């Protein structure tokens, strides 16, 4: 699969995230989709992040864009020719900074705190949609895509 520009990858990931039909992907999958496109890999592997949306299977824990970024960095690491321990240490440090920056920017890193909704219940999901809490999520996805972009610039 050929690589596309960062802007095209972000636009495609956000379009699939915003899609209300069968092509919809969750927030974690959107960040993973972005990484797969930037890395020139099969975007169908977004399935690997299927259960990370809603704060890990709708539990409200870590925001999907944060966990999606961790998966994205793991995908990147598959294609880097570095000493495994050094690479893991570097990636861990990059992710820690990314998570801290996200929390500083948006005030939290947990989905439930960011949305004010309990997505594990039908009522909580309904509140998520009807109150407009879901309207902030594309902002989170776009922000994370912009932040992981420089980290995904690999040559192979």
C-alpha positions as CSV (number, residue, x, y, z in Angstrom):
1,X,0.0,0.0,0.0
2,X,1.3,3.4,-0.9
3,X,1.6,6.3,1.6
4,X,-0.5,9.4,1.4
5,X,0.1,12.9,2.7
6,X,-0.4,13.6,6.4
7,X,-3.4,15.9,5.5
8,X,-5.0,13.2,3.3
9,X,-4.5,10.6,6.1
10,X,-6.0,12.9,8.7
11,X,-9.0,13.8,6.5
12,X,-9.7,10.1,5.8
13,X,-9.4,9.1,9.4
14,X,-11.7,11.9,10.5
15,X,-14.2,11.1,7.7
16,X,-14.4,7.5,8.8
17,X,-14.8,8.6,12.5
18,X,-17.6,11.0,11.6
19,X,-19.3,8.6,9.3
20,X,-22.7,7.5,10.7
21,X,-22.9,4.4,8.6
22,X,-21.1,1.1,8.3
23,X,-17.7,2.7,7.7
24,X,-17.7,4.4,11.1
25,X,-14.7,3.8,13.3
26,X,-14.2,4.8,16.9
27,X,-11.8,7.4,18.2
28,X,-9.0,4.9,18.9
29,X,-9.5,3.4,15.5
30,X,-9.3,6.8,13.9
31,X,-5.8,7.4,15.3
32,X,-4.7,3.9,14.3
33,X,-6.2,4.4,10.8
34,X,-4.2,7.6,10.5
35,X,-1.0,5.9,11.5
36,X,-1.7,3.0,9.1
37,X,-2.2,5.4,6.2
38,X,0.8,7.4,7.1
39,X,3.0,4.3,7.4
40,X,1.6,2.9,4.1
41,X,0.0,-0.1,5.8
42,X,-3.4,-1.8,5.3
43,X,-6.0,0.5,6.9
44,X,-8.2,-2.6,7.6
45,X,-6.0,-3.2,10.6
46,X,-8.0,-0.5,12.4
47,X,-9.9,-3.5,13.8
48,X,-7.0,-3.9,16.3
49,X,-8.4,-0.9,18.1
50,X,-12.1,-1.8,18.0
51,X,-12.4,-2.2,21.7
52,X,-10.5,0.8,22.8
53,X,-13.3,3.4,22.0
54,X,-15.3,4.8,24.8
55,X,-12.4,4.6,27.2
56,X,-11.7,0.8,26.6
57,X,-14.8,-1.0,25.7
58,X,-17.0,1.8,26.9
59,X,-15.8,1.8,30.5
60,X,-14.8,5.5,30.5
61,X,-11.2,4.8,31.3
62,X,-8.3,6.1,29.0
63,X,-9.6,8.1,26.1
64,X,-9.5,6.2,22.9
65,X,-7.3,8.7,21.1
66,X,-4.7,8.1,23.8
67,X,-4.8,4.3,23.6
68,X,-5.0,4.6,19.8
69,X,-1.8,6.6,19.9
70,X,-0.1,3.8,21.9
71,X,-1.2,1.3,19.2
72,X,0.0,3.7,16.5
73,X,3.5,3.9,18.1
74,X,3.6,0.1,18.4
75,X,2.8,-0.1,14.6
76,X,5.6,2.4,13.9
77,X,8.0,0.4,16.1
78,X,7.4,-2.7,13.9
79,X,9.2,-0.9,11.1
80,X,12.1,0.6,12.9
81,X,15.5,-1.0,12.9
82,X,16.6,-0.1,16.4
83,X,17.8,-2.0,19.5
84,X,14.5,-3.3,21.0
85,X,15.2,-2.0,24.6
86,X,16.3,1.4,23.4
87,X,13.3,1.7,21.1
88,X,10.9,0.7,23.8
89,X,12.4,3.2,26.2
90,X,12.2,6.0,23.6
91,X,8.7,5.1,22.6
92,X,7.6,4.9,26.3
93,X,9.0,8.4,26.9
94,X,7.3,9.8,23.7
95,X,4.0,8.3,24.8
96,X,4.3,9.6,28.4
97,X,4.9,13.1,27.0
98,X,2.0,12.8,24.6
99,X,-0.4,11.6,27.3
100,X,0.7,14.4,29.6
101,X,0.3,17.0,26.8
102,X,-3.2,15.7,26.0
103,X,-4.2,15.9,29.6
104,X,-2.9,19.4,29.9
105,X,-4.6,20.5,26.7
106,X,-8.0,19.0,27.4
107,X,-8.0,18.7,31.2
108,X,-8.2,14.9,31.5
109,X,-7.1,11.7,29.9
110,X,-10.1,9.6,30.9
111,X,-13.1,9.3,28.4
112,X,-15.6,9.7,31.2
113,X,-14.0,12.9,32.5
114,X,-13.6,14.3,29.0
115,X,-17.2,13.6,28.0
116,X,-19.0,13.7,31.3
117,X,-20.8,10.5,30.2
118,X,-21.0,6.9,31.3
119,X,-20.7,5.2,27.9
120,X,-21.2,1.7,29.4
121,X,-24.9,2.2,29.7
122,X,-27.5,3.0,27.0
123,X,-28.6,6.1,28.9
124,X,-25.0,7.3,29.1
125,X,-24.5,6.8,25.4
126,X,-27.8,8.6,24.7
127,X,-26.6,11.5,26.9
128,X,-23.2,11.5,25.0
129,X,-25.1,12.0,21.7
130,X,-28.0,14.3,22.8
131,X,-25.9,16.7,24.9
132,X,-23.3,17.2,22.2
133,X,-20.5,15.7,24.3
134,X,-19.6,13.7,21.3
135,X,-18.8,16.8,19.3
136,X,-15.5,17.3,21.1
137,X,-14.2,13.9,20.1
138,X,-13.2,14.9,16.5
139,X,-11.2,17.7,18.1
140,X,-9.3,15.0,20.2
141,X,-8.8,12.8,17.1
142,X,-7.4,15.7,15.0
143,X,-5.2,16.9,17.8
144,X,-3.7,13.5,18.3
145,X,-3.1,12.9,14.6
146,X,-1.2,16.2,14.5
147,X,0.9,15.2,17.5
148,X,1.8,11.6,16.4
149,X,2.6,12.8,12.8
150,X,6.2,13.7,13.4
151,X,6.7,10.4,15.4
152,X,5.4,8.4,12.5
153,X,7.9,9.8,10.0
154,X,9.8,6.6,9.4
155,X,11.8,5.4,6.4
156,X,11.9,1.8,5.3
